Each structure stands twice: as structure tokens, then as C-alpha cells.
Amino acid sequence: MGTETRGHQSAVSPSPTDGGDGRGVDQSIDRDLLDWWMLVMQGFYAPQDALVSEVAERFDLGRGLADVVVRLLAASQHRMPMSRLAQEAGVSSGGFTKLADRLCVAGLARRVACEADRRVAYLELTGRGEDTARAISRTVAQILRARVLTPLGRDRAAKLADAMRELRDANDDAGK
């Protein structure tokens, strides 16, 4: 059994046993590891790019805006602290302020001051924002069914999600 990347067939090799520092590891293992990672990234970006393009076209929203309204839809009372939203979206606080401004100007969200802590500002969906977020969620689910669930099936898609959660958590812990 092998892994194919850009027409290159490589043998599946065991994982490195030296702690990942590269000393004393057969270079074919490193090549396979790089090939595997490239396949992971290609497998992610192919459906992601299609998803982003389709959402942008249908809703006239950029990726960051659609991501934020969907996150807000899932949040309690359809609102979250702006600092947390920025962190979850992987955007700097300054960049997120601009994103929030665009959502507010579009009538999809509003800023709400926290009554208990003046330092906290929430971003909250408007009624129009809730409707838009629901429509985006339906579109995203439709695209994911076609581009992820159909080729992989439910069991393999769930295993993929579990593996990616494990990688996320392992790397979150490493950064702390």
C-alpha cells in the first residue's frame, strides 16, 4: 500500500522513532511524512476553497465574515465577546475590529456592551444576521455533504474529524 502525491508513489514507512528531531532517521521516512502532510493539506484545501468560493458568491461575503456569523449563530444568545471571536477566527484584534465594522455596516451584527464588565464588548447577530447565518449554514452543509461526506462516508469523515481534533489539541497543548 502506498501514498500518491502529485503522481509520486511512495512506500508507507513507519513513523520516526527518534522524537522527531531528524537525527538518525532514514530520509525516506521524512519524504513520506512530507508527502502525507501535503496530501492532508490538499485534501483540506480542495473542499475548503470550493466552500469559500460558493459562500462568497451566494452571499456576497468574504470568508472571515461568513465564518463569524456562523460562529455567532451557534453561540448562546447569538453573541460572543469580540476578543474570543477574534481568537477563534484566528484574526488579530485590530483585524477583527475591521471585520466587525463590516458586519455592523451590512446590518448583520451589532456591538453590545457588557453590563457586568465595561472592558468587554460583544458582537451579536441582528435578525437579518441570524437569517443570513442560517442560510450560510445550510449552504455549507450542502457543500460538505457533496465534497466530504459523499467521497468519505460517515464513518471515515468522523474518523478524520477525530484525527484532526487530536492534532489540534496536541498542538494547542504544545503552544502553552
C-alpha positions in Angstrom: 0.0 0.0 0.0 1.4 3.4 -0.9 0.6 7.1 -0.8 0.4 9.1 -4.0 1.3 12.7 -4.2 1.5 14.5 -7.5 2.0 11.3 -9.4 4.7 10.0 -7.0 4.1 6.6 -5.4 5.9 6.1 -2.1 6.0 3.1 0.2 4.3 3.6 3.6 7.1 3.8 6.1 7.0 3.5 9.9 6.8 6.8 11.8 10.1 8.3 13.1 11.3 6.8 16.4 13.8 9.5 17.3 11.5 12.0 18.8 11.1 13.9 15.6 14.4 15.7 15.7 15.6 14.2 12.4 18.8 12.6 13.7 19.4 9.1 12.6 16.1 8.9 10.6 16.0 7.3 7.2 15.4 10.1 4.7 12.6 8.1 3.1 10.6 8.4 6.3 11.0 12.2 6.1 9.9 12.2 2.4 6.8 10.1 3.3 6.0 12.4 6.2 6.2 15.4 3.9 4.1 13.6 1.2 1.5 12.6 3.8 1.3 16.2 5.0 0.9 17.6 1.5 -2.0 15.2 0.9 -3.6 16.3 4.2 -3.3 20.0 3.1 -4.5 19.3 -0.5 -7.4 17.2 0.9 -8.4 20.1 3.2 -7.9 23.0 0.7 -9.8 21.4 -2.2 -13.2 21.3 -0.5 -12.4 24.5 1.6 -11.7 26.6 -1.5 -14.9 25.4 -3.2 -16.8 26.1 0.0 -15.4 29.6 0.4 -16.0 30.5 -3.2 -19.6 29.3 -3.2 -20.4 31.1 0.0 -18.8 34.3 -1.2 -20.7 34.1 -4.5 -24.1 33.3 -3.0 -24.0 35.7 0.0 -21.5 38.4 -1.2 -19.5 37.9 2.0 -15.8 37.2 2.4 -14.6 34.1 4.2 -14.0 35.9 7.5 -17.5 37.4 7.6 -19.3 34.2 6.9 -17.2 32.3 9.5 -18.1 34.9 12.2 -21.8 34.9 11.5 -22.0 31.1 11.6 -20.0 31.1 14.9 -22.4 33.7 16.4 -25.4 31.6 15.3 -24.1 28.7 17.4 -23.3 30.9 20.4 -25.6 31.5 23.3 -28.0 34.4 22.6 -26.2 34.6 19.2 -23.4 36.7 20.7 -19.8 36.4 21.8 -17.1 38.6 23.3 -15.3 40.2 20.4 -11.9 39.1 21.8 -13.0 35.5 21.9 -14.4 35.7 18.3 -11.1 37.2 17.1 -9.2 34.4 18.8 -11.4 31.6 17.4 -11.4 33.1 13.9 -7.6 33.5 14.0 -7.6 37.2 13.4 -5.8 40.0 15.3 -7.9 42.2 17.5 -7.3 45.1 15.0 -8.2 43.0 12.0 -11.3 41.7 13.8 -12.4 45.3 14.6 -12.5 45.9 10.9 -14.4 42.7 10.3 -16.9 43.6 13.0 -17.3 47.0 11.4 -18.2 45.4 8.1 -20.8 43.1 9.7 -22.4 46.1 11.5 -22.5 48.2 8.4 -24.1 45.3 6.5 -26.7 45.1 9.2 -25.8 41.5 10.1 -24.5 42.3 13.6 -24.3 44.9 16.3 -21.9 45.7 19.1 -23.3 45.3 22.6 -21.6 46.5 25.8 -21.3 44.0 28.6 -23.2 45.3 31.6 -21.0 43.4 34.1 -17.6 44.4 32.7 -17.1 47.6 30.7 -13.9 46.2 29.2 -15.9 43.5 27.3 -17.8 44.2 24.1 -20.0 41.6 22.4 -20.8 41.1 18.8 -24.4 40.0 18.4 -26.3 38.9 15.3 -29.2 41.0 14.2 -32.4 39.3 12.9 -31.1 39.7 9.4 -27.7 38.3 10.6 -29.5 35.2 12.1 -31.3 34.6 8.8 -28.1 35.0 6.8 -26.2 32.7 9.2 -28.8 30.0 8.9 -28.8 30.3 5.1 -24.9 30.1 5.1 -25.0 27.1 7.4 -27.4 25.3 5.1 -25.2 26.1 2.1 -22.1 24.9 3.9 -23.7 21.7 5.0 -24.8 21.0 1.4 -21.3 21.6 0.1 -19.7 19.4 2.8 -22.2 16.6 2.1 -21.1 16.7 -1.6 -17.4 17.3 -1.2 -16.6 15.5 2.1 -19.3 13.1 3.2 -20.0 11.6 -0.2 -16.4 10.6 -1.0 -15.5 9.5 2.5 -18.7 8.2 4.0 -19.9 9.0 7.5 -17.5 6.7 9.4 -14.4 7.9 7.6 -15.5 11.5 7.9 -16.0 11.1 11.6 -12.6 9.4 12.0 -11.0 12.3 10.0 -12.6 14.8 12.3 -11.4 12.8 15.4 -7.8 12.8 14.0 -7.9 16.5 13.3 -9.3 17.2 16.7 -6.4 15.2 18.2 -3.9 17.1 16.2 -5.5 20.5 17.2 -5.5 19.6 20.8 -1.9 18.2 20.8 -0.6 21.3 19.1 -2.7 23.7 21.4 -1.2 22.0 24.4 2.3 22.3 22.9 1.9 26.0 22.5 1.0 26.6 26.1 
